[in-house]
Amino acid sequence: MRCYTVKALRIIVSIKTYRVNILITIRIRDLSKSYEDRVLFENFSMDIYTGDRIGIVGPNGTGKTTLLKLLIGDLEPDKGYVEIFGKIGYLPQDLILPEDIPVKEYFKISEPSPILRRMNLRKDIFDSPCGTLSGGEKIKLKLIEILEDKPSIIILDEPTNHLDMRGIETLEEELRKFDGTLLIVSHDRFLLDKAINKVIEIDRGKISIYKGNYTYYSEKKKEELGRAWEEYEDYINERKRLEEASRRAKERARSTGRVNERKDSFCRYGKDFYGKKASKIAKIGKAIEKRIERLEVKEKPFEEQHIKVDFSTSDEIPDTIIQCKDLVKSFGDKLLFKNVNLSTKNGQKIALLGDNGVGKTTLLRIFLGKEKPTAGSIWISQSARIGYLEQEINLLNPENMIIDEVKGDAKSDITTIRTLLGCLLFIEDEVLKPIKSLSMGEKVRVTLAKLILGGFNILLMDEPTNFLDINSREVIEEALKWYRGSLIFVSHDRYFVSKVADTIWEIENCGITVYPGDYEYYLFKKSRLKDGDIKDKILLLEVQLSKISSELDRAKDTEKEELNKSFLALIKEINRLKAMIR
């Protein structure tokens, strides 16, 4: 037992009081929220401190935005309470502004503002009415207003929606300078890796808390899932063993009882010998049944299916699919790009990058024949069958059920279609939901299913990860990994680009630059990735390599094939990164 002087006790009390009054910024106690019969979360308690930078993650519809609205007081909880100690700056997901009021009257932003310059906003924006602002401009202005107000707590709901990559990078820099409490709902995994030190996960009515950034959380989830499967399999095996032992005991008791009924059994062992023996065996059987009842039940872990689909077609496809020569596109006096000479090879996966408004979607529409170039020529192979996923999902029949919409003209059998929809997170009876009842994210997944089964040998995708949660984004990454045709896509999701693209096209200064490598190669060439960053990544990959190496030593034969694949992939990636800094 520790003893303290009166003076020491006063110091300890003083420190504890300081911690409660100064460091705690949000106190949550027994917070519960349901909608009708659906529980989002219940009895959630947590203390949040200055310096906590928390990412809130979970599938769409699990209650992430609801939790934020409970914290700021926009919603009332069913039970529990929230206490706030400090000034809040809040960015909602849907920012609705009055149409006619000028920006300078609506937003409380000083002119000139250093943050304003870093956000790369147009010079005349303060004189513009709010109704003329793009989605990205609205978010940038609101973020500037929040940061200039110097709150002690910043709460952001999907802040990267509508931001281009430059805007996202500027947001990261500003958040890095902020030393208060940060809570952020985001599906941008790069942002979550750089901006947070804790994760709140909301999933199937349960809230879990993890220390570390998104990558650490993701690894912990994989470890937890592995342990859960081991425990579940141990439980099933033990239950089967005990049930078999119980069955054998009952059978022995019955057979022994039948012997007792035979008259000649008394001659050798005396009256009722077999009856007592049968009773004893029956007691053993009942004891085993009680052990079965006392077993701690382990539920089967929930795990999404993984896509392994052959996208390829039997048609012969030429090496070059699309070729542009001296392409020019302008709208009136506004020049988007000129003197563009490009070609798309079969199997290439190209990310089309650039700031908002530079012409990325326009270029896709030129490839589709929906826009004509101002000058120059474009050649598309006659054997090219182009599938298109646009930002506005409006080609689905709202009256169809999911299964019927995907079935459409697809030649695949119903089992393949259902399996694919399951991989895209439409489980069991969810395939019977009408299109008109779906969220935008669900419509994106339905459209992707149609593209997968449509036999297209080139896909054009405009912001395919819009409206998708992280699980759905990972599903689409996996699907596109199996696609053997050509792919050209526009995306501001840097993690998605880094996972999928093997070539980068960047529209900048009215031209298109080709970077014949992946996203890290592009960053390196753009000098956004320094040698130190690459060395840090190599170090991280070498740690993973060491971990897999130790796992291989004790792995079962059935596990070794996958581990070997991961081992070789890591070596390949490490060698590629080392080549970049030689």
Rosetta blueprint (number, residue, H / E / L):
1 M L
2 R L
3 C L
4 Y L
5 T L
6 V H
7 K H
8 A H
9 L H
10 R H
11 I H
12 I H
13 V H
14 S H
15 I H
16 K H
17 T H
18 Y H
19 R H
20 V H
21 N H
22 I H
23 L H
24 I E
25 T E
26 I E
27 R E
28 I E
29 R E
30 D E
31 L E
32 S E
33 K E
34 S E
35 Y E
36 E L
37 D L
38 R E
39 V E
40 L E
41 F E
42 E E
43 N E
44 F E
45 S E
46 M E
47 D E
48 I E
49 Y E
50 T L
51 G L
52 D L
53 R E
54 I E
55 G E
56 I E
57 V E
58 G L
59 P L
60 N L
61 G L
62 T L
63 G L
64 K H
65 T H
66 T H
67 L H
68 L H
69 K H
70 L H
71 L H
72 I H
73 G L
74 D L
75 L L
76 E L
77 P L
78 D L
79 K E
80 G E
81 Y E
82 V E
83 E E
84 I E
85 F L
86 G L
87 K L
88 I E
89 G E
90 Y E
91 L E
92 P L
93 Q L
94 D L
95 L L
96 I L
97 L L
98 P L
99 E L
100 D L
101 I L
102 P E
103 V H
104 K H
105 E H
106 Y H
107 F L
108 K L
109 I L
110 S L
111 E L
112 P L
113 S L
114 P H
115 I H
116 L H
117 R H
118 R H
119 M L
120 N L
121 L L
122 R L
123 K L
124 D L
125 I H
126 F H
127 D H
128 S L
129 P E
130 C H
131 G H
132 T H
133 L L
134 S L
135 G H
136 G H
137 E H
138 K H
139 I H
140 K H
141 L H
142 K H
143 L H
144 I H
145 E H
146 I H
147 L H
148 E H
149 D L
150 K L
151 P L
152 S L
153 I E
154 I E
155 I E
156 L E
157 D E
158 E L
159 P L
160 T L
161 N L
162 H L
163 L L
164 D L
165 M H
166 R H
167 G H
168 I H
169 E H
170 T H
171 L H
172 E H
173 E H
174 E H
175 L H
176 R H
177 K H
178 F L
179 D L
180 G L
181 T E
182 L E
183 L E
184 I E
185 V E
186 S L
187 H L
188 D L
189 R H
190 F H
191 L H
192 L H
193 D H
194 K H
195 A H
196 I L
197 N L
198 K E
199 V E
200 I E
201 E E
202 I E
203 D E
204 R L
205 G L
206 K E
207 I E
208 S E
209 I E
210 Y E
211 K E
212 G L
213 N L
214 Y H
215 T H
216 Y H
217 Y H
218 S H
219 E H
220 K H
221 K H
222 K H
223 E H
224 E H
225 L H
226 G H
227 R H
228 A H
229 W H
230 E H
231 E H
232 Y H
233 E H
234 D H
235 Y H
236 I H
237 N H
238 E H
239 R H
240 K H
241 R H
242 L H
243 E H
244 E H
245 A H
246 S H
247 R H
248 R H
249 A H
250 K H
251 E H
252 R H
253 A H
254 R H
255 S H
256 T H
257 G H
258 R H
259 V H
260 N H
261 E H
262 R L
263 K L
264 D L
265 S H
266 F H
267 C H
268 R H
269 Y H
270 G L
271 K L
272 D L
273 F H
274 Y H
275 G H
276 K H
277 K H
278 A H
279 S H
280 K H
281 I H
282 A H
283 K H
284 I H
285 G H
286 K H
287 A H
288 I H
289 E H
290 K H
291 R H
292 I H
293 E H
294 R H
295 L L
296 E L
297 V L
298 K L
299 E L
300 K L
301 P L
302 F L
303 E L
304 E L
305 Q L
306 H L
307 I L
308 K L
309 V L
310 D L
311 F L
312 S L
313 T L
314 S L
315 D L
316 E L
317 I L
318 P L
319 D L
320 T E
321 I E
322 I E
323 Q E
324 C E
325 K E
326 D E
327 L E
328 V E
329 K E
330 S E
331 F E
332 G L
333 D L
334 K E
335 L E
336 L E
337 F E
338 K E
339 N E
340 V E
341 N E
342 L E
343 S E
344 T E
345 K E
346 N L
347 G L
348 Q L
349 K E
350 I E
351 A E
352 L E
353 L E
354 G L
355 D L
356 N L
357 G L
358 V L
359 G L
360 K H
361 T H
362 T H
363 L H
364 L H
365 R H
366 I H
367 F H
368 L H
369 G L
370 K L
371 E L
372 K L
373 P L
374 T L
375 A E
376 G E
377 S E
378 I E
379 W E
380 I E
381 S L
382 Q L
383 S L
384 A L
385 R L
386 I E
387 G E
388 Y E
389 L E
390 E L
391 Q L
392 E L
393 I L
394 N L
395 L L
396 L L
397 N L
398 P L
399 E L
400 N L
401 M E
402 I H
403 I H
404 D H
405 E H
406 V H
407 K H
408 G L
409 D L
410 A L
411 K L
412 S L
413 D L
414 I H
415 T H
416 T H
417 I H
418 R H
419 T H
420 L H
421 L H
422 G H
423 C H
424 L L
425 L L
426 F L
427 I L
428 E H
429 D H
430 E H
431 V H
432 L H
433 K L
434 P E
435 I H
436 K H
437 S H
438 L L
439 S L
440 M H
441 G H
442 E H
443 K H
444 V H
445 R H
446 V H
447 T H
448 L H
449 A H
450 K H
451 L H
452 I H
453 L H
454 G L
455 G L
456 F L
457 N L
458 I E
459 L E
460 L E
461 M E
462 D E
463 E L
464 P L
465 T L
466 N L
467 F L
468 L L
469 D L
470 I H
471 N H
472 S H
473 R H
474 E H
475 V H
476 I H
477 E H
478 E H
479 A H
480 L H
481 K H
482 W L
483 Y L
484 R L
485 G L
486 S E
487 L E
488 I E
489 F E
490 V E
491 S L
492 H L
493 D L
494 R H
495 Y H
496 F H
497 V H
498 S H
499 K H
500 V H
501 A L
502 D L
503 T E
504 I E
505 W E
506 E E
507 I E
508 E E
509 N L
510 C L
511 G E
512 I E
513 T E
514 V E
515 Y E
516 P L
517 G L
518 D L
519 Y H
520 E H
521 Y H
522 Y H
523 L H
524 F H
525 K H
526 K L
527 S L
528 R L
529 L L
530 K L
531 D H
532 G H
533 D H
534 I H
535 K H
536 D H
537 K H
538 I H
539 L H
540 L H
541 L H
542 E H
543 V H
544 Q H
545 L H
546 S H
547 K H
548 I H
549 S H
550 S H
551 E H
552 L H
553 D H
554 R H
555 A L
556 K L
557 D H
558 T H
559 E H
560 K H
561 E H
562 E H
563 L H
564 N H
565 K H
566 S H
567 F H
568 L H
569 A H
570 L H
571 I H
572 K H
573 E H
574 I H
575 N H
576 R H
577 L H
578 K H
579 A H
580 M H
581 I L
582 R L
